[in-house]
Amino acid sequence: MDVDDADILAEQRAYYRARANEYDRAYGERADLRRLLALVDDLPVRGDVLELACGTGQWTPLLAARARTLTAVDASAETLAIARARTASLDVRYVQADVFAWRPERRYDTVFFGFWLSHVPPARLPAFWAFLAAVLAPGGRVVFVDDGPAAAGAEDVLAGEDVPAVRRGLGDGSRYRVVKVFHDPRDLTAALEALGWSATVRTVEERFIAGVAEPAAADGTRPPVSPRAG
């Protein structure tokens, strides 16, 4: 049976719009998040890069330093304004669009997303990864960083929801439901392989995960994927 996730996704978008001015506090307060940013140096980010759900652009300047070109996409005008200010001196193309609906006119060598995969409802994973396969250039890779299972203890996990979700609050006292799937590296690797991808997903800093994935070759084989840049 199909799950209607439109309401919670709308609430999720509203949350990130409202949170724009608070978002960067976490990176200022938490050393593990600051260290995580350095992970980009060990990931195969290269060529023409697409960053999905770029938010306030914490990852964007690091990607720009590794990319030939960089396109950053986010649904929130509020977070994009902060990202643009952060990268004013860099050549980055920004697109305001719903990641689930947007379709680019070109293909990319690398697609990156930080803390986005956990916000994709499970029912949408096959379509999302089919979209990623379609936008990758030959030999391209998907690279991602996200929360892992150990991060669930710090969240208000909701029971009884049709879609895995947490409830988050903002400084003004408002509260929102947000899709949140705490992917186990082994289970996520198996799920991606079932969708036709070769993937390496590992735990980082105890509570995070980092992954690299590549579509199956035309002959059905799955090329090995290394998490380090080649």
N, C-alpha and C positions, 0 to 999 in steps of 0.2 A: 504494500500500500504506500502511495506517495505521501510524503510528509509536507505539509504547508509550512514553510519556514519564512515566508515573506514578512510576517509581523516581527519576528525576532531579528531578522536582518535589518529591517528598518530601524528598530530600536538600537541595534549595534551601530549603524551609521550615525544616528543621533548622538549616541554616547561619544564617539570619537570626534564629532564636530564640537560638542560641548567641552570635551577634555583637551582640546588643542593647546590651550595655554598652560595646562597642568602636566602635559605628557612628558616633557623633558625633565621634570623633577626627579623621576625615577633614575635617570642616567646620572644625575648629579649626586644622588644620595647613595647609590648602590655600586660598590666596587666591582661586583661580579659582572654587572652590565657594561661597565666601562672596559673591563678586560675583554668581554665578549666582542666588542667592536674590533679589536685587533685580530680577530679570527679571519677577517676578510683576507689578510695576507697569506693565509694557508688554504684558501679556497680557490678553485679554478675559475676565477672571474676574468673574462678576456673579451676582446673584440667589441662588437655592438651589443650593448647591455640594456635589458629591460628590467626596471625595478617595479614590482607590483606592490600596491599598498604602501607607498613610501612614507606615509605619515608626515611627521615634522622634519624628515630628512636626516635623521641620525646616521644612517648608513650611506646616504647619497654621496657625500664628498669622498668617502673611502672608495666607493664603487667608481666614481668619476676618475679617481687617480689611476685606476686599473683599466679603464675602458677606452675604446676608440671613440665611441659615442654612447650617450646615456639618455634613455627616456624613462621618466619617473611618473607613475600613475597613481592617483588616489581619488577617492570619491568626495573628500572633504575639501572645500575651498579654504576653510580655516587652517587646516594643517598644511596645505600646499603653500599658503602665504608664508608660514614660518619656514618651510623647506626652501622656498625661493630666497628668502632673506639669508638663510644659512649658507647658501651656495651662490650668492650674487656674483662672485668672481669666476664662477665655473660655467662651462658651456653644457648646460643640462636642459633638455626639453621636458617640460611638464605638461601633463594631460590630466584634466579633471574628468573622471569617468568611473562608473561602477565596474569593478573588475569582472563581475559575473556577466556583464552585458557588452563590454568594450571589445572590439576586434581591431587590431592594428592592420595597417596596409603593407607592412613589411615583416621580415623575420629577423631573429636575433641569435647571436652566438651564445649568449648567457641570459637566462631569466633568473632574477634573484628576488626573494621576498623574506623579510625579517619579521617574525611574529605575526604572520598572516595565515599560514596553513592551519593553525589551530582554530581559526575563526571561520573555516569553511565547513558547513554542515556535512556530515558523512554522506548523505544522499547526493550531494553535489560533487563529491570527489571524482567519480569517473568522468563527468563532463569537464571538470576543471582540468584534470590531467590530459584529457583529449585536446583541450584548448592549448595547453602548454606544448604538446607535441606538434600542433599545427603552427605555432609561432616560432619554433626553434629552427634555425638554419641547419643544414646538414652538419653533423658533428657537434651540434650545440648541446648545452647542458643546463639543467635546472639546479640552482644552488639555494639552500634555505637554512635559516636559523629559527628556532622556536623554543617555547617552553616544553619540557618533558614531564613525565609523570610526577617527579618530585616537586614540581611547582604547584601541584593541586592543593597541597596543604595550606598554602597562603591565600587561597581563594574561597569565596562563599559559593560552593558548588550547589547547584539547584537540583533537587530530586523531582521526578515526575514530569519533566519536560520532554516533549517529543524530540527535541534536538538537544544534545549535550550543551549545557549552559552554566554560566556563573552570574552572580549579581555583583555589580560594582557601583561604588558611590563616588561622588565628586565633592569638592570642597564646599559647594553650595548646599549640600545635603541631598541632592537629587540622586536617584538610583536607577540603574538600567540593567536589563538582561543582555548578556553578550554570549554569542556562541563560543564555546571553548572545549576543544578536544585535546586532551593531554596525550599525545601520541607516544606510545612505547616504540623505541627504535626497531626492535625485532619485528613487532607486529606491523609497523608502517612499511618496513622493507618488504615484508611478505605481501602486503596489500598492493604496493607499487609493482612488484613483480607480476602479480595477478593481472594488473592493468597493462602489462607489456613493457615495463621499465626495468632497467638495471640500476640498482640503487645501493648506496652506502649511507647508512644513518648511524650516527654515534652520539654518545652522551658527552656533553661539555660542561665544565664547571658544576657538575653534579645535578643541576636542575634544568639544564638546557639540552637541546639536541641540535645537531648540524647535519645536513644531508646534501648529497650530490646525486643526481639522477639523470639517466640518459635513455632515450627511447630505444626499443628493440631495433636491430638492424632489419633491413628489408627482407633478409632471408630467414627472419625469425630468431636469430641468435641474439644474445644480450651481451654487448661488449662490457668488459670490466670497467668499473668506475673507481677512480681514486679521489679521495677527498682533498688531496693537495694539488696545487697548480702544477701543470706540466711544462 
